[in-house]
Amino acid sequence: MKTEVKIDTVMTTEPHTIGKSLSIVNAVQLMNKYQVRHLPVLDHGTLVGVLSDQDLSDLRFDHHGQSLDKLKVEDVMMAEPYIVRPHTPLGEVTRDMSEQNLPCAVICQENRKVIGIFTAVDALRVLHNTLKRKEKAPRSRTSGKR
């Protein structure tokens, strides 16, 4: 009997996070330093949003004339991120992300304490590993006799 893969077995653990009151300049620096495209946004250790590279690229259209160093993370973050619990089935998460065009899933404990993140890159890693296992699996032989 096959068991469902749970999101906590394939998520990125201990993701980089950022405080909601930090500047967008700080966010860009953090994303560049750690080469990440999504940052869970925290307020006193509790998840309040997600900042993605898409949010930052949209700035040029939404905040004309406002200096980036004056903008705070909370001004541009997605305030209602997609949150799942650690034992949510992977299939449910990937279905929701693809159907709703969600940039990531933030894995939280009941109290909105972040324990992981699952992004499209993580999904591709899971797919790659699955395909690699299938390629290594012995193929069943069928005889030509009937």
Buried (B, 14 or more C-beta within 10 A) or exposed (E): EEEEBBBBEBBBEEBBBBBBEBBBEBBBEBBEEEEBBBBBBBEEEEBBBBBBBEBBEEBEEEBEEEEBEEBBBBBBBBEEBBBBEBEBBBEBBBEBBEEEEBBBBBBBEEEBEBBBBBBBEBBEEBEEEEEEEEEEEEEEEEEEEE
